[in-house]
Amino acid sequence: MLTGILATAQNNTAQERFNREFKNSEFEKPDFPTKKKTKTGDDWWQPDTAYGHDANSVNNVDDKFIYSYNAKGLKTGLLYQYWQNNNWVNASLSTYTYDSQNNMLTYLDQKWQNGNWVNNYQLTYTYDLNNNMLTQLRQTWQNDNWANGYQFVYTYDSQNNRLTFLRQEWDNGNWVNYSQSIYTYDSNHNVLTTSDQFWHNDNWRNTWKYSYSYDSHNNKLTELAQNWNNNDWTLWYHYQLTYTYDSHDNMLTQLYQYWQNDSLINYYLYTHTYDSHDNILTWLSQTWQNNNWTNCEQILRTYDENNNSTSAEYWVWSDGNWQQGNRNKLGLYYNNMQSHFSDFVGHKITASYIKVTKPVMIEDVELASFSVYPNPTTGILHLSTESNIKLYNLQGSLLQNSFGKNVDLSTYPQGMYFLQIGDRTVKVVKE
């Protein structure tokens, strides 16, 4: 139950909480949607087959992931198998469905038992007219029926910024509040604060507050976490994250520090390197020991000519040398860092890719920080960032092709239009 997790979390020290949340984080761990880089070009790739290797195994490969897609290039299935007695044995099967706007509707997880696929759990999603996710419901298969487990409920402002994130448990036939997050934004739609609360004695109780700052390119520079103590936000149980970037807005370093005796103490430093195409090559984790940075973990990646990662290896520093290790989540980046998967647990993963029809995602929920407003509009639409813009009517005719942050619909009749922004398409309404 989530309640048990909550009781434990409240008793953790700052360093324990810090370690739990960030030690295994390869990139920043935002609890709000983040922006992706947008690359030009029409080629779009998806994983075909991936293989995993365990550091403690004598096999050449131990795990196999087989992906399937629909005509739109959306993932519809993921079959996981493991190597046993010189044969591939079924383990789990994931199945996905989508609505007409390419929003995921269901995710079904099944296990292989006694020669049959048996339901394990499923996720069901709903969306608003702007394709913002409204709810996510998790159910488990019990006694030949789907049993409610927990649900997430989201709200948004008129500019499609997520305002609240509510988590609820199913208890005795009712949804019971567990925790919630509340967000505020700056004028560029970057999250300024995240306030976390949990439900206690029929009231919301403050727990953590996260404050963020950004550079002129909207890259996150700092993250400050404060704990609610004695009816105030304090620097007790506090930590801070600081980020640096190169001239291409690639993250170079993440510095993690925690508060102790009125000072910030170094804890973890993550360093990233990139190739000439801005693909991440290495990730190095170091800990602060005896006033020096000491190696801890690293991930090494390779890429093909299409900027898809073909391998990732995880290594741990031990006795003055890098040695093979197993990581809880080891993944690959592809489509020049626009896509990512992290299905594997182990030392090494390799993958091959297939070219698919590029999905036309309508306001991807991972890009909720990007917004088009007001929608509906009587005239001018505003975009949160400058972009390449194409405006189409319902018949598919191109009405405008421009670059900027505004689209003028005042001369067009009332009705529905489609706004293509880079790789995304947003449905807009002229009133």
C-alpha positions as CSV (number, residue, x, y, z in Angstrom):
1,M,0.0,0.0,0.0
2,L,1.1,3.6,-0.6
3,T,0.4,4.4,3.0
4,G,3.2,2.2,4.2
5,I,5.6,3.9,1.8
6,L,4.5,7.3,3.1
7,A,5.2,6.4,6.8
8,T,8.7,5.3,5.9
9,A,9.4,8.4,3.8
10,Q,8.5,10.8,6.6
11,N,11.2,9.3,8.8
12,N,14.1,9.5,6.3
13,T,17.0,11.9,6.8
14,A,17.8,14.4,4.1
15,Q,20.7,12.3,2.8
16,E,18.7,9.1,2.8
17,R,15.9,10.8,0.8
18,F,18.5,12.3,-1.5
19,N,20.1,9.0,-2.1
20,R,16.8,7.2,-2.7
21,E,15.6,9.8,-5.3
22,F,18.7,10.6,-7.2
23,K,21.5,8.0,-6.9
24,N,20.1,6.1,-9.8
25,S,19.2,9.1,-11.9
26,E,21.1,9.3,-15.1
27,F,19.5,12.6,-16.1
28,E,17.6,15.1,-14.1
29,K,14.6,13.7,-12.3
30,P,11.8,16.2,-12.8
31,D,8.4,15.5,-11.3
32,F,6.9,17.8,-14.0
33,P,6.8,17.5,-17.8
34,T,10.0,18.6,-19.5
35,K,10.8,19.8,-23.0
36,K,12.4,17.6,-25.6
37,K,14.9,18.8,-28.2
38,T,13.3,19.1,-31.6
39,K,15.4,17.8,-34.5
40,T,14.7,18.4,-38.2
41,G,14.3,15.6,-40.7
42,D,11.6,13.1,-41.6
43,D,13.4,9.9,-40.8
44,W,11.9,8.2,-37.7
45,W,13.2,5.1,-36.1
46,Q,11.9,2.6,-33.5
47,P,13.7,-0.3,-31.7
48,D,13.1,-3.6,-33.5
49,T,14.9,-6.0,-31.2
50,A,17.0,-5.4,-28.1
51,Y,19.3,-7.8,-26.2
52,G,20.4,-7.6,-22.6
53,H,23.4,-9.1,-20.7
54,D,23.7,-9.6,-17.0
55,A,27.1,-9.0,-15.4
56,N,26.9,-12.1,-13.4
57,S,25.9,-14.4,-16.2
58,V,28.0,-16.7,-18.4
59,N,25.6,-16.4,-21.4
60,N,26.3,-14.1,-24.3
61,V,22.8,-12.7,-23.9
62,D,20.3,-13.2,-21.2
63,D,17.2,-11.1,-22.2
64,K,15.4,-10.3,-25.4
65,F,12.9,-7.5,-26.2
66,I,10.9,-7.7,-29.4
67,Y,8.9,-4.6,-30.4
68,S,5.9,-4.3,-32.7
69,Y,4.2,-1.1,-34.2
70,N,1.1,-0.1,-36.0
71,A,1.0,1.7,-39.4
72,K,1.4,5.1,-37.7
73,G,4.7,3.9,-36.1
74,L,3.2,3.7,-32.6
75,K,4.4,0.9,-30.3
76,T,1.6,-1.7,-30.0
77,G,3.5,-4.6,-28.3
78,L,6.7,-5.5,-26.4
79,L,7.6,-9.1,-25.8
80,Y,10.2,-9.9,-23.2
81,Q,11.9,-13.3,-23.2
82,Y,14.8,-14.8,-21.2
83,W,17.5,-17.3,-22.2
84,Q,17.1,-20.7,-20.5
85,N,18.4,-24.1,-21.5
86,N,19.5,-22.9,-24.9
87,N,16.0,-21.5,-25.7
88,W,14.2,-18.2,-25.5
89,V,11.4,-18.5,-22.9
90,N,8.4,-16.1,-22.8
91,A,8.3,-13.9,-19.7
92,S,6.0,-10.9,-20.2
93,L,4.0,-9.2,-22.9
94,S,3.0,-5.5,-23.0
95,T,0.2,-4.3,-25.3
96,Y,-0.7,-0.7,-26.1
97,T,-3.8,1.0,-27.7
98,Y,-4.3,4.6,-28.8
99,D,-7.1,7.0,-29.7
100,S,-7.5,8.8,-33.0
101,Q,-5.1,11.5,-31.8
102,N,-2.4,9.0,-31.0
103,N,-2.8,9.4,-27.3
104,M,-2.3,6.1,-25.4
105,L,-5.6,4.7,-24.1
106,T,-4.5,1.4,-22.5
107,Y,-1.4,-0.4,-21.4
108,L,-1.8,-4.1,-20.6
109,D,0.9,-6.2,-18.9
110,Q,0.7,-10.0,-19.0
111,K,2.8,-12.8,-17.7
112,W,3.6,-16.1,-19.3
113,Q,2.3,-18.9,-17.0
114,N,1.8,-22.6,-17.9
115,G,1.9,-21.9,-21.6
116,N,-0.6,-19.1,-21.6
117,W,-0.6,-15.3,-21.2
118,V,-2.2,-14.3,-17.9
119,N,-3.3,-10.7,-17.1
120,N,-1.1,-9.0,-14.5
121,Y,-2.1,-5.3,-14.5
122,Q,-3.4,-2.6,-16.8
123,L,-3.3,1.2,-17.1
124,T,-6.1,3.2,-18.6
125,Y,-5.8,6.9,-19.6
126,T,-8.2,9.7,-20.4
127,Y,-7.6,13.1,-22.1
128,D,-9.2,16.5,-22.5
129,L,-9.9,18.2,-25.9
130,N,-6.3,19.6,-25.9
131,N,-4.9,16.1,-25.5
132,N,-3.7,16.8,-22.0
133,M,-3.8,13.6,-19.8
134,L,-6.7,13.9,-17.3
135,T,-6.5,10.5,-15.5
136,Q,-4.4,7.4,-15.3
137,L,-5.9,4.3,-13.6
138,R,-4.0,1.3,-12.5
139,Q,-5.8,-2.0,-12.0
140,T,-4.5,-5.5,-11.1
141,W,-6.0,-8.8,-12.2
142,Q,-7.5,-10.5,-9.2
143,N,-9.9,-13.5,-9.2
144,D,-10.6,-13.1,-12.9
145,N,-11.5,-9.4,-12.6
146,W,-9.8,-6.1,-12.8
147,A,-9.4,-4.6,-9.3
148,N,-8.8,-0.9,-8.8
149,G,-5.4,0.0,-7.3
150,Y,-4.6,3.6,-7.6
151,Q,-5.3,6.6,-9.9
152,F,-3.7,9.8,-10.9
153,V,-5.8,12.9,-11.7
154,Y,-4.4,16.0,-13.5
155,T,-5.7,19.6,-14.0
156,Y,-4.4,22.3,-16.3
157,D,-4.7,26.0,-16.9
158,S,-5.9,27.7,-20.1
159,Q,-2.4,27.5,-21.5
160,N,-2.1,23.7,-20.9
161,N,0.3,24.0,-18.0
162,R,-0.3,21.3,-15.5
163,L,-1.6,22.8,-12.3
164,T,-2.2,19.8,-10.0
165,F,-1.3,16.1,-9.9
166,L,-3.5,14.1,-7.5
167,R,-2.7,10.6,-6.4
168,Q,-5.5,8.4,-4.9
169,E,-5.8,4.8,-3.6
170,W,-8.8,2.5,-3.9
171,D,-9.9,1.6,-0.4
172,N,-13.1,-0.3,0.5
173,G,-14.9,0.8,-2.7
174,N,-13.9,4.5,-2.6
175,W,-11.0,6.6,-3.9
176,V,-9.1,8.0,-1.0
177,N,-6.6,10.8,-1.3
178,Y,-3.0,9.9,-0.8
179,S,-0.8,12.9,-2.0
180,Q,-0.8,15.8,-4.5
181,S,1.6,18.1,-6.2
182,I,0.8,21.7,-7.1
183,Y,2.7,23.7,-9.8
184,T,3.4,27.3,-10.6
185,Y,5.0,28.7,-13.8
186,D,6.9,31.6,-15.1
187,S,6.0,33.6,-18.3
188,N,7.9,31.1,-20.4
189,H,5.9,28.2,-19.0
190,N,8.8,26.8,-17.0
191,V,7.8,25.3,-13.7
192,L,8.8,27.7,-10.9
193,T,7.7,25.7,-7.9
194,T,6.3,22.2,-7.1
195,S,4.6,21.8,-3.7
196,D,4.0,18.3,-2.4
197,Q,1.4,17.4,0.1
198,F,0.0,14.2,1.6
199,W,-3.5,13.5,3.0
200,H,-3.5,13.1,6.7
201,N,-6.6,13.2,9.0
202,D,-8.8,14.5,6.3
203,N,-6.5,17.4,5.6
204,W,-3.6,18.2,3.2
205,R,-0.3,18.4,5.0
206,N,2.8,20.0,3.4
207,T,5.8,17.8,2.9
208,W,8.3,19.2,0.3
209,K,8.6,22.3,-1.8
210,Y,10.9,22.4,-4.9
211,S,11.9,25.8,-6.4
212,Y,13.6,26.1,-9.8
213,S,15.5,28.7,-11.8
214,Y,16.4,28.8,-15.5
215,D,18.7,30.4,-18.0
216,S,17.7,32.5,-21.0
217,H,17.3,29.3,-23.1
218,N,14.9,27.8,-20.5
219,N,17.5,25.3,-19.3
220,K,17.0,24.5,-15.6
221,L,19.9,25.9,-13.6
222,T,19.0,25.1,-10.0
223,E,16.6,23.1,-8.0
224,L,16.1,23.8,-4.3
225,A,14.2,21.3,-2.1
226,Q,12.8,22.4,1.3
227,N,11.0,20.4,3.9
228,W,7.9,21.5,5.9
229,N,8.9,21.7,9.5
230,N,7.3,23.6,12.4
231,N,4.7,25.2,10.1
232,D,7.4,26.7,7.8
233,W,9.5,25.8,4.8
234,T,13.0,25.2,6.2
235,L,16.5,24.3,5.1
236,W,16.5,21.4,7.4
237,Y,16.1,18.2,5.4
238,H,17.2,20.3,2.4
239,Y,19.1,19.7,-0.8
240,Q,20.1,21.6,-3.9
241,L,20.8,20.6,-7.5
242,T,22.8,22.8,-9.9
243,Y,23.1,22.3,-13.7
244,T,25.5,23.4,-16.4
245,Y,25.1,23.2,-20.2
246,D,27.2,23.6,-23.3
247,S,26.5,26.0,-26.2
248,H,24.1,23.4,-27.7
249,D,22.0,23.3,-24.5
250,N,23.3,19.8,-23.7
251,M,23.5,19.2,-20.0
252,L,27.1,18.9,-18.9
253,T,26.9,18.5,-15.2
254,Q,24.5,17.9,-12.3
255,L,25.8,18.8,-8.9
256,Y,23.8,17.4,-5.9
257,Q,24.4,18.9,-2.5
258,Y,22.6,18.5,0.9
259,W,22.3,20.9,3.8
260,Q,24.3,20.1,7.0
261,N,25.3,22.4,9.8
262,D,24.2,25.5,7.9
263,S,26.3,24.6,4.9
264,L,25.8,22.9,1.5
265,I,27.8,19.6,1.4
266,N,28.8,18.0,-1.9
267,Y,27.2,14.6,-2.4
268,Y,27.0,13.5,-6.0
269,L,28.3,14.9,-9.3
270,Y,27.0,13.6,-12.7
271,T,29.0,14.5,-15.8
272,H,27.8,14.0,-19.4
273,T,29.7,14.0,-22.7
274,Y,28.3,14.2,-26.2
275,D,29.3,13.4,-29.8
276,S,29.2,16.0,-32.7
277,H,25.5,15.2,-33.2
278,D,24.6,16.0,-29.6
279,N,24.0,12.3,-28.7
280,I,25.0,11.5,-25.1
281,L,28.1,9.3,-25.1
282,T,29.0,8.9,-21.4
283,W,27.5,9.5,-18.1
284,L,29.8,9.5,-15.1
285,S,28.7,9.5,-11.4
286,Q,31.1,10.6,-8.7
287,T,30.7,10.9,-4.9
288,W,32.4,13.4,-2.6
289,Q,34.8,11.6,-0.3
290,N,37.6,13.1,1.7
291,N,37.3,16.4,-0.1
292,N,37.7,14.8,-3.5
293,W,35.4,13.5,-6.2
294,T,35.6,9.7,-6.3
295,N,34.4,7.6,-9.2
296,C,31.2,5.6,-8.6
297,E,29.4,4.6,-11.8
298,Q,29.5,5.2,-15.5
299,I,27.4,4.4,-18.6
300,L,29.0,4.2,-22.1
301,R,27.0,4.4,-25.3
302,T,27.6,3.9,-29.0
303,Y,25.4,5.1,-32.0
304,D,24.8,4.2,-35.6
305,E,24.8,6.5,-38.6
306,N,21.1,7.4,-37.9
307,N,21.9,8.7,-34.4
308,N,20.3,5.7,-32.7
309,S,22.1,4.2,-29.8
310,T,23.2,0.7,-30.5
311,S,24.6,-0.2,-27.1
312,A,24.9,0.9,-23.5
313,E,27.1,-0.5,-20.9
314,Y,27.0,0.0,-17.1
315,W,30.2,0.0,-15.1
316,V,31.0,0.4,-11.4
317,W,34.2,1.7,-9.8
318,S,35.7,-0.9,-7.4
319,D,39.2,-1.4,-6.1
320,G,40.6,1.3,-8.3
321,N,39.1,-0.2,-11.5
322,W,36.0,-0.1,-13.7
323,Q,34.1,-3.4,-13.4
324,Q,31.0,-4.7,-14.9
325,G,27.9,-4.0,-12.9
326,N,24.1,-4.3,-13.1
327,R,21.8,-1.3,-13.2
328,N,18.2,-1.1,-12.3
329,K,17.3,0.8,-15.4
330,L,19.6,0.8,-18.4
331,G,18.2,2.3,-21.6
332,L,19.1,3.7,-25.0
333,Y,18.5,7.0,-26.8
334,Y,17.5,7.1,-30.4
335,N,16.2,9.6,-33.1
336,N,19.0,11.9,-32.1
337,M,18.0,12.0,-28.4
338,Q,14.3,12.6,-29.1
339,S,13.3,9.1,-28.0
340,H,14.3,6.9,-25.2
341,F,13.5,3.5,-23.6
342,S,14.8,1.9,-20.4
343,D,13.2,-1.5,-20.2
344,F,16.4,-3.4,-19.2
345,V,18.0,-4.3,-15.9
346,G,21.6,-5.5,-16.2
347,H,25.1,-4.6,-17.5
348,K,24.7,-4.2,-21.2
349,I,21.9,-3.7,-23.8
350,T,22.2,-3.7,-27.6
351,A,19.5,-2.8,-30.1
352,S,18.7,-2.8,-33.8
353,Y,16.1,-0.3,-35.3
354,I,13.6,-0.1,-38.1
355,K,12.4,3.0,-40.0
356,V,8.7,3.6,-39.4
357,T,6.1,6.2,-40.4
358,K,6.8,9.2,-38.2
359,P,4.0,9.5,-35.6
360,V,2.1,12.7,-35.7
361,M,1.7,13.3,-32.0
362,I,-1.0,15.8,-31.1
363,E,0.3,17.7,-28.1
364,D,2.3,14.9,-26.5
365,V,1.7,14.7,-22.8
366,E,5.4,14.8,-22.2
367,L,5.4,18.3,-23.7
368,A,2.8,19.8,-21.6
369,S,5.1,22.7,-20.8
370,F,4.7,23.7,-24.5
371,S,1.4,25.5,-25.0
372,V,-0.8,27.2,-27.6
373,Y,-3.3,29.7,-26.3
374,P,-6.0,30.9,-26.1
375,N,-7.7,27.8,-27.6
376,P,-10.5,28.4,-28.7
377,T,-9.5,31.8,-30.1
378,T,-11.3,34.6,-31.9
379,G,-8.1,35.8,-33.7
380,I,-4.5,35.5,-32.5
381,L,-3.0,32.2,-31.2
382,H,0.2,32.5,-29.1
383,L,2.9,29.9,-28.8
384,S,5.1,29.5,-25.7
385,T,8.3,29.3,-27.9
386,E,9.2,30.3,-31.4
387,S,8.7,27.4,-33.9
388,N,8.2,26.5,-37.5
389,I,4.4,26.7,-37.9
390,K,2.0,25.3,-40.5
391,L,-1.7,25.9,-40.4
392,Y,-4.1,23.5,-42.2
393,N,-7.9,23.4,-42.5
394,L,-10.0,20.3,-42.1
395,Q,-9.6,19.4,-45.8
396,G,-5.8,19.3,-45.3
397,S,-5.1,22.5,-47.3
398,L,-2.0,24.4,-46.2
399,L,-3.1,27.9,-45.1
400,Q,0.0,29.3,-43.5
401,N,3.7,28.4,-43.4
402,S,5.8,30.6,-41.1
403,F,8.2,30.9,-38.2
404,G,7.4,32.7,-34.9
405,K,5.3,32.7,-31.8
406,N,1.9,33.9,-33.2
407,V,-0.7,32.7,-35.6
408,D,-3.4,35.0,-36.9
409,L,-6.8,33.2,-37.6
410,S,-8.8,36.4,-37.7
411,T,-9.4,36.2,-41.4
412,Y,-10.5,32.6,-41.4
413,P,-14.1,31.3,-40.9
414,Q,-15.2,29.8,-37.6
415,G,-14.3,26.1,-37.2
416,M,-11.6,23.6,-36.5
417,Y,-8.0,23.9,-37.8
418,F,-4.8,21.9,-37.3
419,L,-1.6,23.6,-36.3
420,Q,1.6,21.7,-37.1
421,I,4.5,22.9,-34.8
422,G,7.7,21.1,-35.6
423,D,6.9,17.4,-35.2
424,R,3.6,17.9,-33.4
425,T,0.1,18.7,-34.5
426,V,-2.4,20.7,-32.3
427,K,-6.1,20.9,-32.9
428,V,-7.3,24.6,-32.6
429,V,-10.7,26.1,-32.8
430,K,-11.6,29.6,-34.3
431,E,-14.8,31.0,-32.7
